[in-house]
């Protein structure tokens, strides 16, 4: 495992407590980390920003999962995401997961549905440069369907994920994700759902108001049952936090594809929003060169024009 530079390292037994306080940012409320047994809370001043779930969490013993964000908060501190919703109890806040995980022809559980799958977080690191706070998690993918000679679960993939949290700027905040996947076994493949939808990858299970709308840099987007081809970002907005004012979440994809487009699974109610990768057909994950997936969330109050969002997107690239 590649050694990462960090300020604080939390042992895998999760006994340590983390409190990291940045220097004052010229009058801007300070971003802070607070670590507990269940996860890491990020706040800006007295307002909560997000919670990273490191300890496995379940609903009556079912759909156990960790390594995701919930709650994700709006700029006013309101909760934007959902966890264990009745319609899809395996959905959880901001997450990245796949239905198809194979070594050769052997299926190793379903990380999307939290079935025969576990995330063993071995290290958590945090750092800050006085402006951006970073959370780095090293996580081993495991399954009761892949065991060593002693009959214990054997890790088959190492995920190194970096979450970069920016302070509020005017009416928005940026949160960036870099997800590195390195296979520990040869012939490992991941893929989305094995149907015409092909959903899987980076997703947000957010609260959806009745007036929710979708736009991209290519204009208004209408959700369909299968994936919709649109631009490299998707703006999802409406009365997310209250009925009086509009707010939104834009999902950015920073994948190095030659085309200026992505496939999106979008829903107006009772589901998640997904930037599809890789789709129905599984792709190999290398044991030498990790697969790097990059996304960002733009969380804002009020309105954002397509030009505003496109400008921020280009700055982040």
N, C-alpha and C positions, 0 to 999 in steps of 0.2 A: 504493500500500500504506500502510495506516495505521501511523503511527509508534508504537511501543510503548515504554513506560518500562522501563528495565532497568539493572542494575548492570554486567554484563559482556556484551559482544557478541562472538560467535565468527564470524570471516569465513568465507565460503563455501569457501575453500580448505582449511579445517580444519587450518591450521598452528598455531593457537593452542592453548595448554594452559590448562585452567580448574581452579582449585582454590579453592573457596569454603567458608569455615569460619565457622559461626555462633558467636555468643557462647554461653557455657555456659548451659544452660537449667535452672538451679537443681538441679544434680545429675543431670539427664537426659542420657543419652549424646547427643553432638552429631551432627546430620545434616550430611553433607558431600557435595560434588560433586567428582568427579575426571574430567577430560575426556581422551580419547585419540582417535587417528585414527578408530577404529571407532565410538565412541559415548561416552556419559556414564554413569559408575558412581555410584550413590547408596548411601551407607552410613550406618548409625547406630552410632556408636562403632566397634567392630571387626566388626560384622555387616553383611553386604550386604543392601540393601533391593530394588534393582532396577537393571537396565541398559537404557538407551535406545539402540537401534540406529540410528545416523545414516548409517553407511556401507553401501552396498548389499552384501548378503550372499546367497550362492547355494549350491546343492548341486550340485557338478560342473557349474557353469555354468547350472543350471536354477533356476526359481522365485526369481529375484533379487528382493529386497525390502529395505526399510528403513522407518524411521518406525514402529517398534513397540517393545514392551517384552518382553525376554527376556534373562536369567531374571528372573522375579518370585520373591522369596524370602518364606518364612514368617518368623515372629517369631524362630524358632530358627536362622535362616540357611539352612534347607533350600530346595531348588529346588522351586517349585510348578508351573511351566509347562513346556511342551515346544516345541521348534522342529524343523522338518523331520521330523515323525513319519512312519514308514513308510507308515501307512495314508492319510494326507493330507499329503504333503510341503509343500503350500502353506500349511498352518496354521502360526501363529507366535505364541506367547506371548499377550500382550494386544494386540489389533489391531482396526482398524476399516476395513472394506473392502466393496466391492459388486461383484456379478457384472455388473450392467447399468450402463454409462456411455455415454450417447448425446449427440451434438449433432445435433438434428433426427433423421434416420433413420440417421445414421452412427454405428456402434458403435466406441468408442475403447478397445478392450482390456477386460481383466477384472482389476480390482485384487484381487479375492478370490483368484483362481487365479494371480496374478502373471504374467499373460500379456499381452504387448504393452502393458505399463504400467510407468511409472517414477515415483518420488517424488524430486523435486529439492529438497533441503533448502537453502534460501538463507540462512537466519539461525537461530541458536539463541541464546536468551537465558536467563539464570538470575537469580533474585533471592530474597531472603529477608528476613523481618522479625524474625528472632530466634525464630520459632516454625514457620512454614510455609515450606518450600522450593518454589519454582516453576520449572518448565522450560517455556519457550515456544519452539515450533518453527514457523517459517514455511516451508511446503512447497508447491511447485508440482507439480500433477499433469500428466504428459506421456505421450504415446504415439507410437510410430512410425507410427501410423495418422492422426496429425494434425500436418501439417507446414506451415511457412511457405513463402514464395515461393522461398527459398534452399534448400529441402529439409531444413531442420533442424526438430527437434521444437519445437512451439510450445505453451507452457503454456496450458491451458484452464480451470484452476481453481486458486484460491489457498486452501490450508488453513492456518489458524492454530490450533494446538492448545496448550492450557495444561494441564500436568500438575502438580497440587499435592500435595506429599507431607507428611504429618503425622507427628510423632514418635509412637512407641508410647505408648499410654495403657492402663494395666492389661493386659488380655489381647488387645488389638486395635490395629490401625493402619488409618487411612483414607488412600486415594489417590483424588484427584478428577480428572476429565477434562472439559474443555470443548473441543469440536471445532467450529470455525467454518469453514463452506464457502461461498466466494464464487466464483460463475462468472465467468470471464473472456471467455466467449463466450455469445451468446444461445442460447436453446432447449436448454440443457444439462439433462439428466435423469440421476438415479441410481436404481437399484432393486435389489432382492434377486434371488435365483435365479428364473428364469422357469419355475417349477413350483409345485405345491401347497404346498411348504415355504416358499418366499419368503424364505429366510434371507439375511442381510446386515446390516451395521452393526457395532455394538460387540460384540466376542467375546473369550472367554478360552479358550485351549487349555491346559487344566490336566491334571496327572497325576490319574488317576481310580482309586481303590482299589476292590476288589470290594464293599466295604460302603458305597459312595457313596449318599447320600440327597439329596432335594430337597424344600425347603419354601418356602412364601411366607407372606405375612400372611393368606392365605386357607386355610392348612393344608398338608398333604402334597400334593406334586405328583408325578405319574407321567409320565415322558417318553413321548412318542408320536413317530411318524415325522414328522408335520407339526407345525406350531406349536401350543403349548399356551397357552391364555389363563389368566393368573394375575395376581397383584398387581404393584406397581411395583418390587418387589425379589424376588430369587431367592437362596435360601441353599443352597449346595452343600457338603456336609460328609461327613466320615467319617475314616478313618485316613489322612489325606493325607500326613502327614510320617513317621509310624511306626505300627506296629500296636498300640501300647500306649495311645495317647491320641488323642482326637478333635480335629480342627481343621477350619476351613472358610474358604470365600470366599463372601461375599454380594455380588451385583451389584445396584447401585441404578440405577434410571432416574429422572432428574429432568426428563423431558420435560413441557412444559406442556399436556398433554392434559386435557380435561375429565373423562374417565373415570379411575377409580382402577385401571387394569389395563394390562397389556402382553401382547404375544405373545412367547413364548419357544421357541426351538429348543433342546432339551435332549437330552443323550446320556449313557448310563451307562458307555460305553467307546468308545475309539478315535474321538473326535471333539471338537469344540469345544462351548462353551455360548454361545448368541447371544441378545441382546436385539434382536428383529427391528425394523429400520427400513429403508425404509418398507414392506417386503413385496414381493410379486411385481410390483405395479403401480408403475412408476417415477414419481418426483415431480420437478418442476422445481426447479432451484437458481438463485436470482436473481443478477443482475449488480450489484444495488444493496443489497439487504438480505440479509445472509448467513444461511444455515441454521445454527442453533446447536443442537448436540447435547450433552447433559450426562449424565454417568454417574459413579458412584463405586464403588470396591472397598472392602469391609470384610474385612480379613484378620485372622483370630483363632485363638487356641489354646483348647483345652477346648471348652466348649459355650456356645451362645448361644440363649436362648429367643426365640420370635417377638416377645415383648414387648420384650426387650432390643434386638433389631434394629430394630423399629418405632420405638422411642424414638430411636435413633441416626439413623435415616432422617429422621425429622421434624426433628431438630436440624440436619441438613445442608441441608434444603430452604430 
